């Protein structure tokens, strides 16, 4: 699921920081190549997986995206919101 659902930035970050989502040589790319191709310096791609953020995002991603982009924020009324 991560191969299709994660952005290049997320793959590079997770590979470097947690050794997760690392591409293998057989797949034709490496984490270093993915990191070099990345143009963003954000910790998470808040557009990736937005449609299913409630179950698909980690708590860290929810916190980051809510603070940085007002996406994936919990509300008192509805419980959650995808965008502000």
C-alpha positions in Angstrom: 0.0 0.0 0.0 2.8 2.4 0.8 4.4 2.1 -2.7 1.3 3.7 -4.3 -0.1 5.8 -1.4 3.0 7.5 -0.1 4.6 10.5 -1.8 8.3 10.4 -2.7 9.0 12.8 0.3 7.2 10.5 2.7 9.0 7.4 1.4 12.4 9.2 1.8 11.6 10.5 5.3 10.3 7.2 6.6 13.1 5.2 5.1 15.7 7.6 6.6 14.1 8.1 10.0 12.4 4.7 10.6 13.8 2.3 8.0 10.2 1.9 6.6 9.1 2.4 3.0 12.6 1.9 1.6 12.6 1.1 -2.1 14.9 -1.8 -3.2 17.4 -1.8 -6.0 15.2 -4.3 -7.9 12.4 -1.8 -8.0 14.6 0.6 -9.9 15.0 3.3 -7.2 16.6 3.9 -3.8 15.6 6.0 -0.9 18.5 8.4 -1.8 17.1 8.8 -5.3 13.6 9.5 -3.9 15.1 12.0 -1.5 17.0 13.7 -4.3 13.8 14.0 -6.4 11.9 15.6 -3.6 11.2 19.3 -3.8 9.5 19.8 -0.5 11.0 20.0 2.9 7.9 19.2 4.9 7.8 16.3 7.2 4.5 14.9 5.6 2.6 15.2 2.4 -0.8 16.3 3.7 -2.5 15.7 0.3 -1.4 12.1 0.2 -4.2 9.9 1.7 -6.4 12.9 2.5 -9.6 11.1 1.5 -9.0 8.5 4.2 -7.0 10.4 6.7 -9.1 9.3 9.8 -7.8 5.7 9.6 -4.9 6.1 7.3 -2.8 8.8 8.9 -0.5 8.4 11.9 -1.2 10.7 14.9 2.0 12.5 14.1 0.8 13.2 10.5 -2.6 14.4 11.8 -0.9 16.8 14.2 1.5 18.1 11.6 -1.1 18.6 8.9 -3.7 20.2 11.2 -1.1 22.7 12.5 0.6 23.4 9.2 -2.3 23.2 6.7 -5.6 22.9 8.7 -6.1 19.4 7.3 -7.0 16.3 9.3 -8.1 18.3 12.4 -10.5 16.9 15.0 -13.5 19.1 15.9 -15.8 19.0 18.8 -19.0 18.9 16.7 -18.4 16.4 13.9 -15.4 14.7 15.3 -13.1 15.3 12.3 -12.7 17.5 9.3 -10.8 17.0 6.1 -10.3 20.6 5.3 -10.9 24.0 6.8 
